[in-house]
Amino acid sequence: MLDNWLSPVNLTALSLPNLDADHLGSRLYIHTEGNFPDLKGVQIALVCLNEKEGLALRKALYTMSFPFEGLHIADLGTIRKCTAEFIMPVLIELHESNILPILVGTDPSLMQIQYKGLQHELQHINMVAMDEFIRLSVPSENKTPDLFNEIVFQKKSKLFHLGIIGCQTHFTLPATYRLMDELHFDYIRLGTARANLAEVEPIIRDADLLGCQVAALKQSEAPGQENGSPSGFSVEEICQLCRYGGMSEKVKSFGIFGYKASLDRKAQTASVLAQMIWYFLDGLSHRKGDFPISTEGLTEYIVEVKSLDFTVTFWKSQRSGRWWLQVPVKTSKQQQRHRLIPCSYNDYKLASQGELPDRLVNGLKRFL
């Protein structure tokens, strides 16, 4: 039973005013003392990994509006011990019940447990992180491994693809960029992402797991973080990216990490996290049901790419107007979910002019 691993929400400690019927807090299935909610029909579950941070987040989140008709969301409370032994059983049971977990925790490395919780369900995992730098380094005996090293370099790794959004060059070593290129992983620097957020959407759409480090935000907008930077995404930008995550049919897990309530100024960061979750839910409520496990309902466009001397096939959804590039080689049964690479209309236009964007070339190389 999930309640063995989770502490209930203390509604008295929240000290909230009377909530209207359309406040989010009134529409949640909440785990309270002696009352664990029936999860039949629930699609999303909030799980906080630290008590103090969970309390601050809920104060901000519960008072927000609930326009998400058709969504059934549970707040399962807080993990009794913030360890893999307690978090993993919860994630595995939620995934097996087809419930999308939303995790909120203090330690950036908790994203590794988020990944491990999903590898019990999927053989090949696409992971995307919003962060100020790339937490991956060339393996070395003299250096403590970075966050993603264990995932990327473990034997029989189930990681199929890693994407990093918002990395800042002054925090990222050139050797890390070279390593990402060698592994055919994607990264979008902060300036590039901010210049055109819509072009970031295809990378997020391809994610099975989406994680956001609070460090991806400017410290002035999210002070509740250690060693915050003056540069980063604004609240509006990060919320748009979270909404893209919610809209993705593939995303099965969403996490926000690196929030420290003890450093938060007037609960400002808690409010930011609440908005990020709200916009993720908003995106989820607007899913179009066009995840292309087949090409049925998609319009085909065949393009000859002169720079590569072969033709490629693009597909466009009539429901959402979104685009995919078809991998032009045979794929294994486990890779079928990834055989259509999300892209944008601009990617299609560039290909029509004879040049396939580097990101799509990288995507094709992952199958060769």
Secondary structure, 3 states (H helix, E strand, C coil): CHHHCEECCCHHHHCCCCCCCCEHHHHCEECECCECCCCCCCCEEEEECCHHHHHHHHHHHCCCECCCCCCCEEEEEEECCCCHHHHHHHHHHHHHCCCEEEEEECCCCHHHHHHHHHCCCCCCEEEEEECCCCCCCCCCCCCCCCCCHHHHHCCCCCEEEEEEEEECHHHCCHHHHHHHHHCCCEEEEHHHHHHCHHHCHHHHHCCCEEEEEHHHECCCCCCCCCCCCCCCECHHHHHHHHHHHHHCCCCCEEEEECCCHHHCCCCHHHHHHHHHHHHHHHHHHCCCCCCCCCCCCEEEEEEEECCCCEEEEEEEECCCCCEEEECCCCCCHHHHHHCEEEECHHHHHHHHCCCCCHHHHHHHHCCC
